[in-house]
Amino acid sequence: MQEASERYHIPVKILKEYESWGLCNAVKKVMGAWQYDEQDIERLSMILTLHDIGFDTDEVESYMRLLLEGEGTKPQRMAMLNQKRGKTLDEIHFREKQIQRMDYLRYEMQKIEKIE
């Protein structure tokens, strides 16, 4: 699995997740190295993307199972993406407010220093 990880530049943890979910099509062991077909690589790429945008392991698995069920699951997958997007925007807005408060405190401190 380490060789496959290095060959495809995919973390071993992700490969193990993928294989444990039973989502892989034609993963074969050839000459001691795991071989993935094109569909596997596309799915692994999607898994990496989902992790990168903040999905946890259970969410990734749910999304991938829906994806494999086909186009009929598009509304559920879109709902999952919209929910994650909304949470991310909430976090951004919260962080923006924190920065504004920090900037206010910095401004107040600088104002005091100028008076003295």
Secondary structure, DSSP 8 states (H G I E B T S, - for coil): -HHHHHHHT--HHHHHHHHHTT--SS-EEETTEEE--HHHHHHHHHHHHHHHTT--HHHHHHHHHHHHH-GGGHHHHHHHHHHHHHHHHHHHHHHHHHHHHHHHHHHHHHHHHHH-
